[in-house]
Amino acid sequence: MNKLFKLFSDHPKSINESYLRHMTAAGYYGFKMIFAGFACIVHAVFPFIFESSASDCAKEINEAVEKRKQ
């Protein structure tokens, strides 16, 4: 049971977060990535729609993750 607990807690602990905080942040980024993927697909067909949405989303996620590391 202790090994199972470590599987869920080691990584969040390594970046000074609780499991719940890490789950919330990772889930939020995941949903944003799904939106960015959708925007890319729409943009591929209609290049005048979502011109910078996906790249803006990627930049925003990257900046947020970098801040959390500090």
C-alpha positions as CSV (number, residue, x, y, z in Angstrom):
1,M,0.0,0.0,0.0
2,N,2.9,2.3,0.8
3,K,4.3,1.8,-2.7
4,L,1.0,2.7,-4.3
5,F,0.8,5.9,-2.2
6,K,4.4,6.8,-3.3
7,L,3.3,6.4,-7.0
8,F,0.8,9.1,-6.5
9,S,2.7,11.4,-4.3
10,D,6.4,11.3,-5.3
11,H,6.2,13.5,-8.4
12,P,3.9,16.2,-6.9
13,K,6.1,16.3,-3.8
14,S,9.2,16.7,-6.0
15,I,7.8,20.0,-7.2
16,N,6.5,21.1,-3.8
17,E,2.8,20.4,-4.5
18,S,0.1,18.3,-3.0
19,Y,-1.5,15.6,-5.0
20,L,-4.7,17.6,-5.3
21,R,-2.9,20.8,-6.4
22,H,-1.0,18.8,-9.0
23,M,-4.1,17.0,-10.3
24,T,-6.0,20.3,-10.6
25,A,-3.2,22.0,-12.5
26,A,-2.5,19.0,-14.8
27,G,-6.2,18.6,-15.5
28,Y,-6.5,22.3,-16.3
29,Y,-3.6,22.2,-18.7
30,G,-4.9,19.1,-20.3
31,F,-8.3,20.7,-21.1
32,K,-6.5,23.7,-22.5
33,M,-4.5,21.5,-24.7
34,I,-7.7,19.8,-25.9
35,F,-9.0,23.2,-26.8
36,A,-5.7,24.1,-28.6
37,G,-5.9,20.9,-30.6
38,F,-9.5,21.6,-31.6
39,A,-8.4,25.1,-32.6
40,C,-5.6,23.7,-34.7
41,I,-7.9,21.3,-36.6
42,V,-10.4,24.1,-37.3
43,H,-7.6,26.4,-38.3
44,A,-6.2,23.8,-40.7
45,V,-9.5,23.8,-42.6
46,F,-10.4,27.5,-42.1
47,P,-7.0,29.4,-41.8
48,F,-8.8,32.7,-41.0
49,I,-10.2,31.2,-37.8
50,F,-8.2,30.7,-34.6
51,E,-5.1,32.2,-36.2
52,S,-3.1,32.3,-33.0
53,S,-5.2,30.5,-30.5
54,A,-3.2,27.3,-30.3
55,S,0.2,28.9,-30.1
56,D,-1.1,31.5,-27.6
57,C,-2.5,28.6,-25.5
58,A,0.8,26.7,-25.7
59,K,2.8,29.8,-24.6
60,E,0.4,30.4,-21.7
61,I,0.7,26.8,-20.5
62,N,4.5,26.9,-20.8
63,E,4.8,30.1,-18.9
64,A,2.5,28.8,-16.1
65,V,4.4,25.6,-15.8
66,E,7.7,27.4,-15.6
67,K,6.4,29.7,-12.8
68,R,5.2,26.6,-10.9
69,K,8.7,25.2,-11.0
70,Q,10.2,28.2,-9.2
